[in-house]
Every structure is written in structure tokens, then in C-alpha cells.
Amino acid sequence: MLWNPEKGIGFGVFRLSEEEQRWDKMESLGEQILFLVSDHAISAPASEFCCGKGNLIFYPENPSSSPEYSHIFLFDLETVTTSPLENCPAYCNLFCHLF
């Protein structure tokens, strides 16, 4: 879930409990990174990307538009902050092939 209270960004992350047939809210992604695109999401361990830090969500400026995004943002679930990817040099190399 994504919301925009007065131009701020926030996320609610849920995990499907198939056994109980319900969605459970997650407080943290732990060491996982979540990548959001127009119609799906992919998670991966931060260690797979040499990031060192998980609990992050990468998302495009306008996820419902073209697959060629002009800006990618990073949302940190721990600090509840958003930054443009270009302000986070440690993570820019994850997306260098897109630009």
C-alpha cells in the first residue's frame, strides 16, 4: 500500500498468509529489499546486491506509467524517509543500466 499524505510518501507492507487466508502487516522487511514496478513487486536479500542494508523499498516516480522511469526513489522503512536515488550513491549502481 502506498499513500501520499500531503505530498509525503508512506508504505504499508503486507505478507499473504496462505494457510490463514489473510494479509498480515509487516513492520519490517528485515534484510530484504523490495523493488516496485508498475504491476508487481520483487524482493531480494540486500546481500545479493552488496547493499549491506535491507528494509528498503525502491520505487519509480510514477509506477503506473511507462517502463522507462525518469526518477527512482528509495524509501527506508526504518527511518521512514524518502530520497531520490541520485542522492544515494551507494545504491545508484543497482540501477545504472536503466539510465
Contacts in CASP RR format, 6 or more apart in sequence:
PFRMAT RR
TARGET T0000
AUTHOR 0000-0000-0000
METHOD contacts of the structure
MODEL  1
MLWNPEKGIGFGVFRLSEEEQRWDKMESLGEQILFLVSDHAISAPASEFC
CGKGNLIFYPENPSSSPEYSHIFLFDLETVTTSPLENCPAYCNLFCHLF
1 11 0 8 1.000
1 12 0 8 1.000
1 13 0 8 1.000
1 14 0 8 1.000
2 9 0 8 1.000
2 10 0 8 1.000
2 11 0 8 1.000
2 12 0 8 1.000
2 59 0 8 1.000
3 9 0 8 1.000
3 10 0 8 1.000
4 10 0 8 1.000
8 82 0 8 1.000
9 73 0 8 1.000
9 75 0 8 1.000
9 82 0 8 1.000
10 75 0 8 1.000
10 80 0 8 1.000
10 82 0 8 1.000
11 57 0 8 1.000
11 75 0 8 1.000
11 77 0 8 1.000
12 25 0 8 1.000
12 26 0 8 1.000
13 25 0 8 1.000
13 26 0 8 1.000
13 29 0 8 1.000
13 34 0 8 1.000
13 57 0 8 1.000
13 77 0 8 1.000
14 23 0 8 1.000
14 24 0 8 1.000
14 25 0 8 1.000
14 26 0 8 1.000
15 23 0 8 1.000
15 24 0 8 1.000
15 26 0 8 1.000
16 22 0 8 1.000
16 23 0 8 1.000
16 24 0 8 1.000
17 23 0 8 1.000
17 24 0 8 1.000
28 55 0 8 1.000
28 77 0 8 1.000
28 78 0 8 1.000
29 43 0 8 1.000
29 54 0 8 1.000
29 55 0 8 1.000
29 56 0 8 1.000
29 57 0 8 1.000
29 77 0 8 1.000
30 54 0 8 1.000
30 55 0 8 1.000
31 45 0 8 1.000
31 46 0 8 1.000
31 47 0 8 1.000
31 54 0 8 1.000
31 55 0 8 1.000
32 43 0 8 1.000
32 44 0 8 1.000
32 45 0 8 1.000
32 46 0 8 1.000
32 54 0 8 1.000
32 55 0 8 1.000
33 43 0 8 1.000
33 44 0 8 1.000
33 45 0 8 1.000
33 46 0 8 1.000
33 49 0 8 1.000
33 51 0 8 1.000
33 54 0 8 1.000
33 56 0 8 1.000
33 57 0 8 1.000
33 58 0 8 1.000
34 41 0 8 1.000
34 42 0 8 1.000
34 43 0 8 1.000
34 56 0 8 1.000
34 57 0 8 1.000
34 58 0 8 1.000
35 41 0 8 1.000
35 42 0 8 1.000
35 43 0 8 1.000
35 44 0 8 1.000
35 57 0 8 1.000
35 58 0 8 1.000
35 59 0 8 1.000
36 57 0 8 1.000
36 58 0 8 1.000
36 59 0 8 1.000
36 60 0 8 1.000
36 63 0 8 1.000
37 60 0 8 1.000
37 63 0 8 1.000
37 67 0 8 1.000
38 60 0 8 1.000
38 63 0 8 1.000
38 64 0 8 1.000
38 65 0 8 1.000
38 67 0 8 1.000
46 52 0 8 1.000
46 53 0 8 1.000
46 54 0 8 1.000
46 56 0 8 1.000
49 94 0 8 1.000
51 90 0 8 1.000
51 91 0 8 1.000
51 94 0 8 1.000
55 76 0 8 1.000
55 77 0 8 1.000
55 78 0 8 1.000
56 74 0 8 1.000
56 75 0 8 1.000
56 76 0 8 1.000
56 77 0 8 1.000
56 91 0 8 1.000
57 74 0 8 1.000
57 75 0 8 1.000
57 77 0 8 1.000
58 72 0 8 1.000
58 73 0 8 1.000
58 74 0 8 1.000
58 75 0 8 1.000
58 85 0 8 1.000
58 91 0 8 1.000
58 94 0 8 1.000
58 95 0 8 1.000
59 72 0 8 1.000
59 73 0 8 1.000
59 75 0 8 1.000
60 69 0 8 1.000
60 71 0 8 1.000
60 72 0 8 1.000
60 73 0 8 1.000
61 69 0 8 1.000
61 70 0 8 1.000
61 71 0 8 1.000
61 72 0 8 1.000
61 73 0 8 1.000
62 69 0 8 1.000
68 98 0 8 1.000
69 98 0 8 1.000
71 84 0 8 1.000
71 85 0 8 1.000
71 86 0 8 1.000
72 84 0 8 1.000
72 85 0 8 1.000
72 95 0 8 1.000
72 98 0 8 1.000
73 82 0 8 1.000
73 83 0 8 1.000
73 84 0 8 1.000
73 85 0 8 1.000
74 82 0 8 1.000
74 83 0 8 1.000
74 84 0 8 1.000
74 85 0 8 1.000
74 88 0 8 1.000
74 91 0 8 1.000
75 81 0 8 1.000
75 82 0 8 1.000
76 82 0 8 1.000
76 83 0 8 1.000
85 91 0 8 1.000
85 92 0 8 1.000
85 95 0 8 1.000
86 92 0 8 1.000
END
